[in-house]
Amino acid sequence: MFSVRQKREISEAIQKILRETNHPELPEGEIEFTLVVNGADPTWSYAHIRNNGAIDKPNVNHWNEKQDPRHKTTL
């Protein structure tokens, strides 16, 4: 559903929000989380977003990349 860039931005925003809570049970470093976003059609429209530190080599879905309005190249 989202491009790799968009997933990274969402992940960074969530990490920031969680860090700003100053909750004593949060780890010092990377906060591990998984976010599931359900789209309009649950059979194919969804996104799993994990914390950036958990993803070394993201899978690139060319359709999702093309949907990103800031995507520069044609795939």
N, C-alpha and C positions, 0 to 999 in steps of 0.2 A: 504494500500500500504506500509506503514512503521510500524515498531514495535513501541511499547510504548517508548522504550529507544531512538529510532531514532527521534520520534516526539518531545521528550523532548529536545534532542540536537539541532534540527532544531529551536525549539521555543527559546531556550537560545541564539542561534546565531543571530536570528532575533531581539530579545530584545536588545542584545548588539549593533548591527548595528544601531538600532533606537536610543538608548541612546547616542551613539557616535555623533549623529547629533547635540546634544545640542539644539534641537529645543525648543523655548520657550513655545510652545503650548502642549508639552508632559507633562503628569502627573508626579508627583514626584515618585510615587511608581510603581507598575506593569503597564506596557503598554498593554492594551487590543487590540488584533488583531485576525483575522482569515485569514489563508492562504489556498487556495484551489489549489491542485496540480492535474492536469489531466494527467492520464497515457496513455499508448498506446491504450487501449480499453476503451472508455468513458463510456461504460455500466457497467463496474465493476472495472476498474483500476483508482482509484482516492484517494485522501487523504485530509481530512480537518484537519488543524493543528491550534490549538488555543494556546494562551499564557498559559504557565504552571500554572499560578495562577488561571486560569478559570476552571481547571480540577482537581477535588478532587479524583474521582475514575474513571480512564480511562477504557473504554471498551477494552477488550483484544480480538483481532482477532488472533486465533491460527495460521492461515495461514501466516499472516503478521509477527508474531513472529518468525516462522521457516525460513522466508526469510532473516532475519537479520543474517549476517555472524558471529556476535559476540554473538548470542543466544546460551546459554549453555545447556539448558535442552530440552528434547523431549516432545512435547505436544501432 
